[in-house]
Amino acid sequence: MSEFKASSFSDEFGGGPDLVGITTFTSPYYFVPPSGSTAQRPGSPPPGMLRFNTDIGRLEVWRNDHWATILGESPNLGNHLVTNSAGGTGTRGVIGARATPGMIDEIDYFTVATRGNATIFGEMSSARYLYGTFASSTRGVFTGGNGQESRIESITFASTGDAVVDSGTLSTGRYLTIGCSNSIRGLTGGGTPFINNIDSTIIASLGNAEDFGDLVEAIRQPGAYASPVRGIFAGGYGPSSAIKNTLQYVTISTTGNTQDFGDLVTTSTNPKGTGSATRAVWGNTSTPSATTRIDFITMASTGNAQVFGDLITSLSTGGSFSSVTRGVYAGGLPGNSATCESIEIATTGNATDFGDLSTGGHGGIGMSNGHGGL
């Protein structure tokens, strides 16, 4: 039996009714939690606070360092009895247009929980490569690309079909760029011609990108990954063509310049990020030649990366996507490979075979609707 205490009603967190013991709700109808927009989130909430976020249409809970979205449904289609990578259910990963070495505009998709070859999702608006990507649980976004594109286009993960070009654009055209996001905001950082600016885009609306802040220096071909709190940029080329080993981070919910996080194990270009809400794992890297090495960091702290394991094949300039438990690295150079390899994020160790792209290539950047930033 519960004990209901209503001896003191006070301010937002200073007091109020307490339900002590096992509490049973017997109504056959429903329970309505508190609700409000992202901007109306309470300050300094206690751990475990539950609310409905009206901006994203989902429940969220405060985990003592960030708001975690509670996913009440899978946005994916598919039959869970089918054991191929396109037919299963769960987090859906995509790899966009790429160079084969001729350009193609095809988008491939996989179900991360299963293994198998890709199925074609649709087409991007043009054949290109080395663009940025970021995603919410429902929408995937491609930004920029070779030719110093400024366009922004998107897909809806739950369906298949061609990408839709949105009315908004990046602040400047760029390629050799990269992106990352939480559930609300997508970031596009670095790129050619040697850009230090980070653009910010609201994923639900996709208007024109706004200035977020600056990287430590102008770089191209960096890597990126995000937790719900932090966006982290890794490695890349500097203006002097010097390869970087630097890790730098921002807090996604605010704006501002990056801060130093630590260093990768060695200098790296094109390090592709996978991970969970706590760990970022970098693979498919050039140091400057293609390598098998996989690095990892714990995103809530700062410090240098550690060795995670090795890919089966030395590849670079491919793509990546992940659920919060499995990371996948897809394609790359040399040879415009179609190979996809996967790791289990919570452990360390070497990659295993996952399947193949529909067409091999490099510069096809990936994303998913179940990554650690959500």
NURO-646685 format. One line per field, with one value per residue: residue number from 0; x, y, z of N, C-alpha, C in turn. Coordinates in pm, whole numbers, m for minus. Each point is the difference from the previous one (the first is absolute). Last residue first. Example, Ala and Ser with C-alpha at 12.3 -4.5 7.8 and 13.67 -1.06 7.14 Angstrom:
k = (1:0)
nx = (1285:29)
ny = (m225:m572)
nz = (708:m7)
cax = (82:m89)
cay = (119:119)
caz = (6:0)
cx = (m77:90)
cy = (109:120)
cz = (73:0)
This chain:
k = (373:372:371:370:369:368:367:366:365:364:363:362:361:360:359:358:357:356:355:354:353:352:351:350:349:348:347:346:345:344:343:342:341:340:339:338:337:336:335:334:333:332:331:330:329:328:327:326:325:324:323:322:321:320:319:318:317:316:315:314:313:312:311:310:309:308:307:306:305:304:303:302:301:300:299:298:297:296:295:294:293:292:291:290:289:288:287:286:285:284:283:282:281:280:279:278:277:276:275:274:273:272:271:270:269:268:267:266:265:264:263:262:261:260:259:258:257:256:255:254:253:252:251:250:249:248:247:246:245:244:243:242:241:240:239:238:237:236:235:234:233:232:231:230:229:228:227:226:225:224:223:222:221:220:219:218:217:216:215:214:213:212:211:210:209:208:207:206:205:204:203:202:201:200:199:198:197:196:195:194:193:192:191:190:189:188:187:186:185:184:183:182:181:180:179:178:177:176:175:174:173:172:171:170:169:168:167:166:165:164:163:162:161:160:159:158:157:156:155:154:153:152:151:150:149:148:147:146:145:144:143:142:141:140:139:138:137:136:135:134:133:132:131:130:129:128:127:126:125:124:123:122:121:120:119:118:117:116:115:114:113:112:111:110:109:108:107:106:105:104:103:102:101:100:99:98:97:96:95:94:93:92:91:90:89:88:87:86:85:84:83:82:81:80:79:78:77:76:75:74:73:72:71:70:69:68:67:66:65:64:63:62:61:60:59:58:57:56:55:54:53:52:51:50:49:48:47:46:45:44:43:42:41:40:39:38:37:36:35:34:33:32:31:30:29:28:27:26:25:24:23:22:21:20:19:18:17:16:15:14:13:12:11:10:9:8:7:6:5:4:3:2:1:0)
nx = (2112:443:221:m235:m357:m164:421:449:471:309:348:428:213:m125:m326:m490:m347:190:113:113:165:491:353:396:288:71:m230:m494:m438:m164:26:71:71:28:m32:145:97:420:383:496:340:m217:m565:m480:m290:m81:m290:m172:m333:m266:m309:m75:187:361:356:385:467:498:393:239:215:m193:m218:m46:111:48:m34:323:18:4:15:m235:m454:m548:m412:19:340:280:324:205:242:292:208:172:198:295:236:m131:m591:m481:m416:m188:m127:m374:m247:m361:m380:m440:111:259:352:281:463:449:318:487:428:451:57:m222:m351:m127:m244:m333:m102:m338:m335:m366:m512:m563:m382:m154:339:517:520:559:485:512:463:396:162:291:170:9:m74:m405:m217:m269:m209:m232:m412:m458:m503:m456:m376:m390:m221:369:343:407:373:489:299:159:147:78:160:8:m178:m520:m480:m553:m481:m332:m389:m347:m478:m420:m252:m261:79:460:335:512:528:578:546:535:448:235:229:m208:m227:m50:m258:m403:m566:m454:m537:m435:m351:109:523:475:401:371:384:334:180:m221:m354:m244:m274:m327:m375:m509:m587:m424:m16:m10:m35:81:m182:m187:m252:m134:43:328:37:309:269:357:273:430:393:489:440:223:m32:m242:m433:m322:m444:m334:m455:m421:m254:222:381:469:442:475:333:340:236:m159:m389:m426:m515:m400:m50:m236:m181:9:268:274:419:228:107:m119:m250:m149:m29:m235:19:70:170:6:186:197:517:510:495:344:m154:m238:m467:m505:m238:m156:m266:m310:m364:m221:m375:m209:31:136:423:387:m134:m283:m559:m379:m190:m181:m97:86:80:37:m127:m167:m15:437:241:425:325:316:419:288:m246:m395:m549:m406:m453:m402:m242:m81:250:m65:m201:127:m84:191:259:453:397:405:m37:51:145:m234:m402:m252:m180:144:m126:m519:m430:m313:m138:m285:m419:m300:m466:m419:m229:142:248:525:381:487:359:329:m50:m83:m77:m65:228:481:387:35:m279:m196:m315:m325:m94:m208:m156:78:m151:97:m120:m6)
ny = (1015:m16:m422:m268:m153:91:88:55:108:89:m63:m5:m405:m541:m458:m228:m185:m102:m353:m304:m113:m173:118:242:71:182:174:165:172:45:m342:m53:m91:68:m26:77:95:304:249:51:160:279:m9:m223:m45:m120:m8:m128:m94:72:375:67:154:129:198:14:93:73:m326:m525:m534:m454:m238:310:126:213:324:421:508:579:460:398:196:m111:m192:m320:m423:m293:m295:m252:m336:m184:m165:295:341:428:377:m49:m118:m315:m271:m21:127:87:181:1:78:m79:m324:m153:127:274:96:273:263:149:40:m111:m251:m151:376:414:419:347:565:369:344:388:194:m33:m370:m437:m342:m8:m129:m143:m283:m272:m138:m105:132:148:355:336:477:176:m388:m490:m427:m187:m51:209:1:159:m70:m114:m426:m264:m84:53:34:134:247:275:490:516:473:123:m57:m19:258:174:20:191:m125:m190:m59:m286:m405:m246:m328:m12:416:210:266:42:149:149:65:m141:m99:m89:m377:m222:3:m113:m23:m181:m28:m76:m215:m424:m20:4:74:4:182:94:80:327:470:550:339:82:m383:m109:m81:m170:m536:m509:m550:m563:m496:m490:m350:m16:119:363:475:417:461:469:502:319:236:m155:m109:m340:m470:m19:135:m160:m355:m310:m299:m141:m195:6:359:212:145:95:203:m57:m242:m177:m79:42:157:39:m459:m490:m509:m410:m498:m409:m342:m427:m280:m109:236:349:436:110:277:273:391:352:266:235:m4:64:m198:m321:m123:405:191:82:m152:m314:m168:m286:m127:m285:m326:m477:m291:m87:117:m278:m526:m380:m28:14:418:376:534:578:437:306:m152:107:233:282:407:355:320:420:130:m38:m238:m209:108:m80:m7:m97:175:307:427:437:3:m309:m223:m231:m154:m87:m179:238:527:517:484:329:m89:19:206:42:m360:m73:m211:m294:m419:m434:m362:m492:m333:m358:m281:24:m60:41:m47:m29:m107:273:500:515:563:578:464:354:237:86:329:295:m90:m270:m391:m367:m456:m570:m554:m556:m546:m563)
nz = (m3043:m203:m135:m418:m343:m458:m379:m396:m369:m496:m435:m239:m273:m199:m224:m14:234:491:394:485:458:279:387:364:467:516:511:217:m30:m463:m421:m557:m584:m592:m586:m565:m481:m261:m262:m33:413:280:67:289:424:573:505:554:468:403:m25:m518:m493:m467:m442:m464:m310:m39:125:167:71:238:349:434:520:536:373:212:188:104:299:295:316:106:m108:m374:m98:m389:m408:m511:m407:m480:m430:m452:m449:m98:196:283:m62:94:187:491:567:434:502:452:299:m194:m394:m486:m472:m434:m328:m223:m318:46:391:384:451:381:118:326:310:120:m103:m202:m337:m101:m1:172:203:83:m87:163:m148:m143:m213:m110:m327:m296:m551:m479:m393:m361:31:189:294:100:302:512:311:319:288:333:431:283:m87:m245:m436:m442:m466:m332:m414:m415:m77:266:315:516:430:m71:35:8:m104:m431:m352:m433:m251:25:209:387:359:161:93:m25:m36:m115:24:m176:m196:m511:m497:m445:28:516:538:311:146:322:239:379:271:226:6:m290:m450:m477:m426:m491:m467:m316:m78:m19:315:322:m57:m118:m103:m152:m114:m251:10:m121:m128:140:397:549:452:81:m254:m229:m252:m122:m130:m240:m201:m289:m258:m264:215:465:395:370:173:361:241:377:372:434:m68:m239:m389:m355:m455:m438:m391:m472:m456:m391:70:245:280:69:187:268:m54:233:216:264:458:562:462:285:m220:m474:m487:m530:m424:m450:m484:m408:m267:m293:m135:94:233:378:252:330:440:443:491:419:433:456:132:m226:m494:m471:m228:66:52:167:144:287:155:m353:m177:21:356:393:523:517:413:222:292:125:317:221:335:380:340:m193:m159:m376:m380:m431:m451:m401:m107:187:441:441:508:483:514:363:233:252:81:m184:m180:m309:m375:m487:m413:m462:m281:28:258:421:408:73:27:m20:m62:5:343:548:426:229:418:321:438:314:130:m226:61:m90:62:m54:m183:m499:m227:392:405:403:400:232:m190:m100:m7:m43:m149:m22)
cax = (m144:m38:16:137:12:m104:m105:m74:m113:m6:m142:m60:56:38:115:108:m52:m77:57:m69:m140:m70:m41:m124:9:34:106:124:21:51:m92:57:m68:46:m50:0:m140:m51:m144:m81:11:120:119:67:m45:85:28:48:82:75:76:m97:m4:m126:m28:m108:m129:m90:m23:m84:45:68:54:m85:35:27:m117:m20:67:m63:45:121:97:124:m34:m34:m120:4:m123:19:m123:m12:m103:45:m108:m51:m89:98:127:83:4:62:44:99:19:127:115:m16:m118:6:m116:m48:m147:m40:m121:m100:m103:m62:96:120:m11:60:114:m45:87:102:40:114:133:86:40:m116:m90:m125:m94:m142:m57:m142:m74:m46:m22:m107:43:m8:134:31:9:114:m18:98:124:64:146:44:120:53:m107:m91:m65:m103:m88:m106:m1:2:m86:40:m66:60:126:99:116:129:6:134:48:92:139:16:95:m48:m144:m33:m105:m128:m101:m139:m97:m135:0:m101:51:141:77:m20:118:124:86:117:108:88:m57:m133:m87:m121:m44:m109:m55:m54:98:7:116:17:96:45:110:134:114:16:m73:80:m72:20:106:m29:109:m41:m102:52:m76:m81:m32:m108:m41:m136:m58:m145:m28:m53:98:53:119:36:126:32:142:48:m93:m55:m84:m133:m44:m128:m24:m93:72:61:111:110:104:m39:22:110:m45:m103:m4:m108:m86:32:m41:112:23:m6:127:m47:19:m40:m18:5:m80:m87:m136:m98:m98:35:15:82:142:70:m47:122:8:115:29:66:100:m46:m20:m134:m101:27:94:134:89:32:105:m49:65:m88:39:m40:108:m27:m112:m58:m56:m129:m2:m135:m66:91:99:93:127:34:142:39:43:m110:37:73:m96:56:m26:m87:m64:m116:m123:11:54:m100:47:140:35:56:m66:39:140:97:46:45:20:117:54:77:138:17:8:m85:m105:m101:m73:m116:m49:m38:100:m59:86:m51:m127:m91:23:73:10:35:101:5:62:14:m28:41:m5:m23:78:m85)
cay = (8:139:38:24:m53:57:m93:50:m72:21:m10:132:76:138:48:35:m40:104:82:m15:39:28:m122:1:16:m119:30:m73:m7:124:11:m17:51:m72:61:m72:m13:m122:27:m96:m12:m19:82:44:m47:78:m59:94:m50:m121:26:3:m88:24:m70:57:m67:82:138:84:140:51:m114:m47:17:m126:m85:m96:m127:m123:m57:m82:40:51:86:137:17:94:37:71:58:38:m82:m78:m74:m111:40:55:13:118:32:m99:55:m94:21:m33:26:131:1:2:m76:m22:m11:m101:m77:69:m70:94:57:m79:m135:m39:m91:m122:m116:m8:m127:m64:41:34:140:81:20:m39:107:m23:124:m17:70:m104:32:m84:m80:m143:m34:74:143:72:79:m6:m75:m3:m13:m33:52:124:100:m47:78:m82:56:m91:m48:m144:m76:m135:m46:55:59:m99:m34:33:m59:m15:116:m25:33:130:8:105:m9:m113:m67:m16:m63:39:m106:27:m27:77:16:34:73:m23:m12:68:m29:84:m61:87:130:m20:m62:64:m79:46:m108:47:m53:m146:m72:m129:5:139:29:m30:58:140:95:121:123:113:95:98:6:m34:m104:m135:m49:m120:m91:m88:m89:m51:56:15:97:115:48:m102:28:140:10:122:4:66:m11:m135:m24:m61:m9:m62:m24:96:79:m70:73:m91:m3:91:139:77:100:81:140:18:118:100:m29:5:m121:m117:m19:m5:m124:m11:m136:m11:m96:73:m53:35:94:140:m145:m13:m22:2:79:55:26:78:m5:118:62:120:m8:m44:97:128:75:15:m3:m139:m45:m120:m128:m97:m80:68:m2:m79:m89:m39:m134:m23:m118:m49:36:81:65:m104:64:m13:8:9:m120:m94:m124:29:28:111:m18:101:m45:81:m76:m121:m115:m100:m85:9:63:m96:5:123:m13:2:132:16:140:60:108:91:34:100:m69:56:m95:82:m61:79:m50:m140:m84:m132:m117:m132:m34:m79:14:m117:m105:37:104:32:127:96:128:112:126:108:123:119)
caz = (23:29:140:46:135:85:43:116:58:145:32:19:111:m25:75:m92:m131:m67:m107:m128:15:m125:m70:m76:m144:m78:m94:25:144:57:113:134:120:119:123:127:40:61:5:m75:m146:m81:13:m122:m131:m90:m131:m99:m111:36:122:108:117:70:125:78:m16:m82:43:m85:6:m118:m74:m108:m140:m71:15:m109:21:m46:m126:7:m102:57:113:m37:82:112:70:127:54:141:66:114:64:m81:m109:95:m71:19:m143:m88:m128:m53:m144:m63:87:65:85:145:44:135:m2:99:m27:m80:m77:m92:m95:22:m52:m127:11:67:m15:103:58:m63:43:m113:1:36:m113:63:33:28:53:30:104:92:140:54:114:m35:m48:m123:17:m59:m120:m106:15:m131:2:m134:m65:58:8:104:106:65:103:39:138:24:m88:m36:m122:m121:44:38:m83:59:133:54:74:111:m25:m64:m112:m91:m25:m87:76:m68:83:m25:24:48:144:74:136:9:m101:m142:m84:36:m115:m22:m77:m78:m38:m60:98:54:114:86:83:126:94:m2:53:m64:m110:m6:89:m49:70:m40:82:20:m35:91:m30:m104:m96:m136:5:20:115:m18:109:m43:108:14:123:10:106:m71:m97:m89:m77:m18:m73:m73:m30:m122:m113:m6:117:0:139:34:141:58:100:113:62:29:m102:m107:37:m60:m97:66:m42:m96:m7:m100:m136:m93:m79:87:71:137:75:140:50:145:75:92:m3:103:m53:19:m19:m120:16:m129:m112:m62:m144:m42:m144:m55:86:69:143:38:m38:61:m84:55:m115:m30:90:65:m21:m59:m115:m122:m98:m120:24:m128:14:m63:m86:m21:m125:m80:85:45:34:141:26:139:72:13:m68:m124:m108:m76:m142:m61:m124:m37:m13:m83:72:38:110:36:127:93:131:68:40:m109:m40:m138:m35:65:m81:85:m33:m104:m130:m104:m40:m65:m110:m41:m127:m4:62:0:m16:40:m62:83:143:49:m100:m137:m10:m143:m40:111:m64:85:m74:96:m9:0)
cx = (m35:m147:m39:2:138:3:m102:m105:m65:m130:m17:m150:m69:66:33:114:100:m55:m96:66:m80:m148:m78:m26:m137:m5:35:110:129:37:53:m113:78:m63:44:m56:m13:m150:m76:m148:m105:102:110:129:81:m15:84:37:39:96:78:79:m135:m5:m140:m20:m107:m129:m100:m8:m80:44:92:65:m115:35:27:m118:m29:86:m73:31:125:84:122:m29:m39:m129:28:m133:32:m135:m33:m114:54:m108:m48:140:101:124:81:m2:69:33:114:m3:134:121:m16:m135:m2:m119:m50:m152:m34:m115:m80:m93:m73:112:131:m42:52:118:m54:81:104:34:108:135:71:31:m117:m112:m115:m77:m150:m50:m146:m91:m34:m7:m119:55:9:138:38:m9:132:m27:88:141:53:152:12:109:48:m119:m67:m55:m91:m87:m102:14:19:m97:53:m77:75:129:77:110:125:m7:139:43:84:147:m8:89:m48:m148:m59:m98:m134:m94:m139:m79:m140:11:m85:44:m87:92:m34:113:128:76:112:108:84:m60:m137:m45:m120:m24:m110:m57:m36:123:m8:127:11:103:43:102:133:121:34:m84:90:m72:8:115:m41:126:m50:m106:35:m80:m79:m20:m114:m16:m138:m40:m147:m33:m64:93:39:128:29:139:30:151:58:m95:m52:m67:m146:m28:m135:m8:m81:61:53:116:107:104:m30:11:121:m65:m121:m6:m113:m103:32:m49:124:24:0:118:m82:16:m55:m27:24:m79:m83:m132:m108:m92:110:40:70:151:85:m44:140:0:119:36:60:110:m56:m27:m138:m99:8:98:141:96:39:110:m61:72:m112:29:m48:123:m35:m108:m72:m43:m140:6:m141:m59:107:118:93:137:24:151:22:36:m107:28:69:m88:49:m23:m91:m51:m122:m131:9:63:m103:31:150:40:48:m58:47:141:103:43:57:7:119:63:59:148:32:13:m91:m105:m103:m64:m130:m46:m48:108:m85:102:m45:m128:m92:18:68:27:29:93:1:58:13:m21:29:9:m37:88)
cy = (m42:17:141:54:21:m58:74:m104:72:m60:5:m3:136:62:144:54:28:m54:111:90:m27:31:40:m137:m9:30:m128:60:m73:m12:110:4:m30:63:m88:85:m62:8:m123:26:m92:m81:m37:75:60:m59:99:m71:113:m45:m123:31:6:m95:33:m80:72:m75:66:140:83:143:48:m122:m42:31:m139:m90:m92:m121:m130:m61:m85:61:58:92:147:m11:100:18:62:62:51:m85:m92:m74:m114:34:69:m4:127:47:m109:45:m88:31:m17:36:140:m9:8:m93:m44:m2:m104:m95:97:m74:102:45:m76:m141:m33:m92:m118:m127:19:m131:m79:44:31:149:92:35:m60:129:m15:130:m44:58:m124:19:m79:m89:m144:m32:69:146:58:93:9:m55:m13:3:m43:61:137:96:m89:81:m107:66:m113:m40:m149:m57:m138:m53:63:71:m118:m44:45:m55:m27:131:m27:25:133:19:100:m2:m109:m70:m1:m79:58:m129:20:m33:94:37:111:82:m20:m26:78:m48:100:m80:71:128:m13:m66:72:m93:59:m118:45:m42:m148:m68:m139:20:145:19:m42:65:144:101:120:124:111:97:99:m19:m43:m109:m146:m25:m120:m108:m85:m89:m59:67:35:112:101:59:m112:12:149:m10:114:m8:51:m19:m143:9:m45:18:m68:m25:120:101:m79:82:m99:10:88:137:71:97:69:148:m16:112:115:m35:19:m131:m128:m43:9:m141:2:m146:8:m91:74:m73:25:101:m50:m145:m6:m5:m15:68:48:19:92:m20:121:51:128:m5:m37:108:143:65:33:m14:m146:m55:m111:m133:m90:m80:72:0:m87:m103:m33:m144:m20:m116:m55:38:77:57:m103:63:m2:13:29:m129:m107:m128:32:25:124:m36:110:m41:82:m78:m121:m114:m104:m88:5:69:m108:10:122:m23:m13:143:11:149:62:105:91:28:96:m79:54:m95:97:m63:71:m40:m144:m98:m126:m110:m138:m27:m82:2:m126:m124:29:119:11:132:113:131:114:131:98:124)
cz = (141:30:35:143:58:141:85:36:116:55:151:20:7:120:m34:84:m110:m132:m42:m102:m127:26:m125:m61:m66:m148:m74:m84:37:147:91:102:126:123:118:113:139:26:51:m2:m59:78:m98:25:m113:m140:m82:m129:m94:m108:45:126:69:118:48:127:79:m33:m95:57:m99:22:m112:m67:m91:m143:m58:34:m119:35:m33:m135:18:m111:67:117:m9:80:111:71:136:33:140:54:109:78:m89:m55:89:m88:m22:m144:m82:m143:m47:m149:m70:85:57:67:151:7:137:11:107:m26:m85:m95:m87:m93:24:m39:m138:32:81:m20:111:69:m71:54:m131:8:33:m97:80:23:13:62:10:108:82:150:54:110:m46:m57:m129:40:m51:m116:m124:16:m142:m2:m146:m86:47:1:102:117:57:105:16:147:34:m103:m37:m121:m116:43:57:m93:74:143:56:63:124:m30:m76:m122:m105:m36:m89:94:m72:90:m23:24:60:148:84:141:m57:m86:m146:m97:19:m123:m24:m71:m106:m56:m65:128:61:117:88:78:141:79:m35:50:m61:m111:m14:113:m61:67:m39:76:29:m55:105:m16:m108:m84:m137:m14:18:127:m48:104:m54:122:28:132:4:96:m95:m104:m94:m83:m23:m64:m95:m11:m131:m117:m10:136:m1:148:19:150:48:95:119:57:43:m110:m121:65:m56:m99:63:m35:m100:m3:m92:m139:m87:m74:84:86:129:54:142:37:151:94:104:m21:105:m68:m96:m17:m136:20:m125:m128:m36:m150:m30:m147:m68:92:58:147:55:m39:51:m97:48:m118:m22:88:81:m9:m48:m125:m126:m87:m118:24:m129:18:m54:m99:0:m135:m76:77:63:24:150:11:147:70:12:m79:m132:m122:m73:m146:m52:m138:m35:m2:m92:80:44:119:22:130:97:141:78:54:m110:m25:m141:m31:73:m90:106:m27:m114:m130:m109:m58:m53:m122:m34:m139:0:47:0:m28:44:m74:87:151:51:m86:m145:m16:m151:m43:100:m75:96:m76:109:0)
